[in-house]
Amino acid sequence: MSRINDDIKGLSEQEVRVLADLEFREKRFFTRDDVKHHFDSESKVSYFIHRLKTKKRIIKLNRNKYYFVPFQSRTGRWSEEAFIIADEMMNGKNYYLGGWTSAYYWKLTDQIPIKIEIYTNKRGGFAKILTETFLFKKTTQKRIEEAMTKKVKGHSFRILSKRESEKWLKSKN
């Protein structure tokens, strides 16, 4: 079998068509609205999403956003930049990356964080997505507004400033 056939093994013709459209438009992160024009009813969109989650071709990030595992991953295993996943999970608002994550980003420590710390005013807990574990911690809206915006691979994300990260690190010692 050719490599292309191996990559899409187990996918229906319509699933391949929709995923190829997403890949062509470079939409690794998508919502139901991005694919609904391929279907004639909401129930078919829901079934499509359910089948692709079962086949591990898409991963649910939040209530309405999904990550499309590209065809080139072959086995469904893929790695994406953790800061981009965090930003997409939070829809780009009401969060910042802090703690050991920001300290490592600003090169204040050599310790590579095991978990990506997301500070938000919405929820606590954790989530494992792709190869990363995300730890959600509660904070105030004021602290969220003080965070700065940076870019990685052309994608914006919010992170605690270097000065605030230095303060946080001193409080840990």
C-alpha positions as CSV (number, residue, x, y, z in Angstrom):
1,M,0.0,0.0,0.0
2,S,1.1,3.5,-0.6
3,R,2.1,5.8,2.2
4,I,-1.0,8.0,1.6
5,N,-3.3,5.1,1.9
6,D,-1.6,4.0,5.1
7,D,-2.1,7.5,6.6
8,I,-5.8,7.6,6.0
9,K,-6.6,3.9,6.6
10,G,-9.9,3.6,8.4
11,L,-11.3,7.0,7.4
12,S,-14.4,7.3,5.2
13,E,-14.3,9.3,2.0
14,Q,-16.2,12.2,3.6
15,E,-13.9,12.2,6.6
16,V,-10.9,12.3,4.3
17,R,-12.5,15.2,2.3
18,V,-13.3,17.3,5.4
19,L,-9.9,16.7,7.0
20,A,-8.1,17.4,3.7
21,D,-10.0,20.7,3.5
22,L,-8.8,21.5,7.1
23,E,-5.3,20.6,6.3
24,F,-5.4,22.6,3.0
25,R,-6.6,25.7,4.9
26,E,-3.9,25.0,7.6
27,K,-6.7,24.8,10.3
28,R,-5.2,22.5,12.9
29,F,-7.5,24.1,15.5
30,F,-11.1,24.2,14.4
31,T,-14.7,24.6,15.6
32,R,-17.9,23.0,14.4
33,D,-18.5,26.1,12.4
34,D,-15.4,25.4,10.4
35,V,-16.7,22.0,9.1
36,K,-20.5,22.4,9.2
37,H,-20.6,23.5,5.5
38,H,-19.6,20.0,4.5
39,F,-22.8,18.5,6.1
40,D,-26.5,19.0,5.7
41,S,-27.5,18.7,9.4
42,E,-26.1,19.3,12.9
43,S,-26.5,15.7,13.8
44,K,-24.1,14.7,11.0
45,V,-21.5,17.2,12.2
46,S,-21.8,15.7,15.7
47,Y,-21.5,12.1,14.3
48,F,-18.4,13.2,12.3
49,I,-16.7,14.7,15.3
50,H,-17.6,11.6,17.4
51,R,-16.2,9.2,14.9
52,L,-12.9,11.2,14.5
53,K,-12.5,11.4,18.3
54,T,-12.9,7.6,18.4
55,K,-10.4,7.2,15.6
56,K,-8.0,9.6,17.4
57,R,-7.8,11.9,14.4
58,I,-9.1,14.9,16.5
59,I,-8.7,15.9,20.1
60,K,-11.3,18.0,22.0
61,L,-9.6,21.0,23.6
62,N,-12.6,22.8,25.1
63,R,-16.4,22.9,24.7
64,N,-16.3,23.9,21.1
65,K,-12.7,23.7,19.8
66,Y,-10.9,20.7,18.5
67,Y,-7.3,19.9,17.3
68,F,-6.9,18.0,14.0
69,V,-4.0,15.5,14.2
70,P,-2.4,15.9,10.7
71,F,-2.2,13.1,8.2
72,Q,1.6,13.1,8.4
73,S,1.4,11.8,12.0
74,R,0.3,8.4,10.5
75,T,-0.4,6.7,13.9
76,G,-2.3,9.6,15.5
77,R,0.6,10.6,17.7
78,W,1.6,14.2,17.2
79,S,3.3,17.0,19.1
80,E,2.3,20.6,19.0
81,E,3.8,23.6,20.7
82,A,2.4,23.6,24.3
83,F,2.0,27.4,24.4
84,I,-0.2,27.3,21.2
85,I,-2.4,24.5,22.7
86,A,-2.8,26.5,25.9
87,D,-3.8,29.6,24.0
88,E,-6.3,27.7,21.8
89,M,-7.8,25.9,24.8
90,M,-8.4,29.2,26.5
91,N,-9.6,30.8,23.2
92,G,-6.9,33.5,23.6
93,K,-8.4,35.2,26.6
94,N,-8.7,35.2,30.4
95,Y,-5.5,33.4,31.0
96,Y,-1.7,33.6,31.3
97,L,1.1,31.1,31.5
98,G,2.9,31.4,34.8
99,G,4.8,29.6,37.5
100,W,7.6,27.3,36.4
101,T,6.4,27.6,32.8
102,S,7.1,31.4,32.7
103,A,10.3,31.0,34.8
104,Y,11.6,28.5,32.2
105,Y,10.4,30.7,29.3
106,W,12.4,33.7,30.6
107,K,15.4,31.4,31.3
108,L,15.3,32.1,35.0
109,T,15.6,28.4,35.7
110,D,17.1,25.4,34.0
111,Q,14.3,23.2,35.4
112,I,12.1,22.1,32.6
113,P,8.5,22.2,33.8
114,I,6.6,18.9,33.9
115,K,3.3,20.6,33.6
116,I,2.3,23.8,31.7
117,E,0.8,26.1,34.4
118,I,-2.2,28.1,33.1
119,Y,-3.6,30.8,35.4
120,T,-7.2,31.7,34.8
121,N,-10.2,33.1,36.5
122,K,-12.5,30.3,35.2
123,R,-11.4,26.9,36.5
124,G,-8.9,24.7,38.3
125,G,-7.8,21.2,37.6
126,F,-5.7,19.6,34.9
127,A,-5.9,18.2,31.4
128,K,-3.6,16.0,29.3
129,I,-3.6,16.9,25.6
130,L,-1.3,15.3,23.1
131,T,2.1,15.0,24.9
132,E,1.5,17.8,27.4
133,T,-0.1,18.1,30.8
134,F,-1.8,21.4,31.6
135,L,-2.4,22.5,35.2
136,F,-5.1,25.2,35.7
137,K,-4.8,27.5,38.7
138,K,-7.2,30.3,39.7
139,T,-6.1,33.9,39.7
140,T,-7.7,37.4,39.6
141,Q,-8.8,39.3,36.5
142,K,-6.3,42.0,37.5
143,R,-3.4,39.6,37.3
144,I,-4.6,38.3,34.0
145,E,-4.7,41.8,32.5
146,E,-1.1,42.5,33.7
147,A,0.2,39.5,31.6
148,M,2.0,40.2,28.4
149,T,1.6,38.8,24.9
150,K,4.4,37.0,23.1
151,K,4.5,34.9,19.9
152,V,5.7,31.4,19.1
153,K,5.6,30.1,15.5
154,G,3.5,33.1,14.5
155,H,0.9,32.4,17.2
156,S,0.3,34.8,20.1
157,F,0.0,33.6,23.7
158,R,-0.2,35.3,27.1
159,I,2.6,34.9,29.7
160,L,3.6,36.4,33.0
161,S,6.2,39.2,32.6
162,K,9.9,38.5,33.3
163,R,9.8,40.8,36.4
164,E,6.7,39.1,37.8
165,S,8.2,35.7,37.1
166,E,11.4,36.7,39.0
167,K,9.2,37.7,42.0
168,W,7.3,34.4,41.8
169,L,10.6,32.5,41.7
170,K,12.0,34.4,44.7
171,S,8.8,33.5,46.6
172,K,9.5,29.8,46.0
173,N,13.0,29.9,47.4
